[in-house]
Every structure is written in structure tokens, then in C-alpha cells.
Amino acid sequence: MCRHLGYLGSSTSVGSLLTRGTNSLRNQSFAPTDMRGGGTINADGFGVAWWDEQTVRSYRNPMPIWTDPAVDDALPQSKSTSVIAAVRSATVGMPVERSACAPFTDERWAFSHNGVVFGWPDTVADLWSRVSPVDALMLPAPTDAAALWIVLRHLLRTLDPESALRTLVSEVLATSPKARLNFLLSDGTSMYATAVHHSLSVLQTEDSVMIASEPTDDDPDWTPIDDRTLVVATASEFTVSHLDEQEHT
């Protein structure tokens, strides 16, 4: 069911975020602790996106993260104040290839999906029908996560990020009620995350906020996030609201 993390804060090594902590994202690829009903390892590729001023850059590999020397050799040389990274556990029947690995990027946005849409593709057919033919032709890979990314891009043209994510979650759950929809979206300045039928935690420090599928270390300040909620974060704070409410709590 994949694992992902997002970081906003002081400039840090992109590669170090993949390996930092006793339960780093790299460790979660072969020894996750809270997968909740799907998969045992995340060996079907990985990816990382980071922002260089206003430009989002990315690196993706369909091989397991622990096999790629770039994680220790090249990626640590890049620094950023905003990062999204993910390790993948492919749903049966979906391709294992670079184009299917999150994060998906476009202009200033980066997006990751930790979960699965049950009944795919039938359960999202109506939602997909609203996407323009041009957008449909830009589908990165024939997977639920990639398709949801294209739909979200479409929604972001007319809605703010919070409203777009609320709409996407609501409409997917309407046809696939047990779908696991942990989304992670960022423009390099703010970060948005949903927790739906899957685990999510947030760690706030003096100079950063990290959002992760599961804590990357034993720091007692990690905050578990309730189900059916939306997290909105900057480098200095985060708020949590129920997905069926508009106001933050």
C-alpha cells in the first residue's frame, strides 16, 4: 500500500530524508510497521520530488530503494526546503515501471497516493469522464494513483488545494467506500495530506514540519492523525480538520 513522507522547513539534504531515522523511508520499504491490510513490503519502486526555487524536480526508479546507489551518492548533494518522497507497493495487476512511481509532478505541484481504489477502474469511471481528452492522454501510467493525479490536476484549475482534495476524496469514496486514500500534495510552500483508511503522523520541530505514513523515528512528539481528516502544513505549523468540515480544528 506504499509509504510516503513530506517535509517543509529549513534547507536539508534531499537524500538524507530518505534514510534519516531508525524507521526511515528506506527501512519502511522492507520493514513497514503500519500497512493496514495491504502488502508487506514496498519494493516496487520509489521516487522523490523537491523544489529548487520555483521549480519542482524529481528522481524516480522502478527498482527497490535499497538497490539504488543514488540514494547515498547523488541525492544527498541536492538540498531543498520542501520534499515529497514515496516507496511503492504495486497493486496486483498494475505495472511496475518508472512512470507509475510517485511523486507525480506538473509545473509547481508534486503528488503522492498511499493506498488503493478498490474496484478500479470501474469505480472511478464517472470521475474520469470529466477529464478532458487532452488531460486523459497525459496519464502517466495505467494505475489508480496516476489517474487520481490527473483528476486532481483538473480540479486544481478551479478549486483551491483543500477543496480539490476534499472533492476528490468524497467522490472516490462515493463509489469505492473502502478505498485507502492517503494523499500528499505540495507546491513547495504549503503541503496538504489526507488520511483515509490508512495511517498518517506529523512531526513539528522548531524549524520544520514532516508528514509521514508512519513515524521515521522514536521521537515522542510525533502526532498520530485521525482517520477522515485533512492536514494543511507550512514550515512552521500544521492544522487538522475533518474531511467533511470546512473549518480547521
Helices and strands as residue ranges (DSSP letters): E 3-13, H 14-19, H 25-30, E 46-52, E 55-61, G 65-67, H 70-73, G 75-77, E 79-87, G 98-100, E 104-106, E 109-116, G 122-124, H 125-128, H 133-136, H 144-156, H 161-175, E 180-186, E 191-195, E 201-204, E 208-212, E 223-224, E 229-233, E 238-242
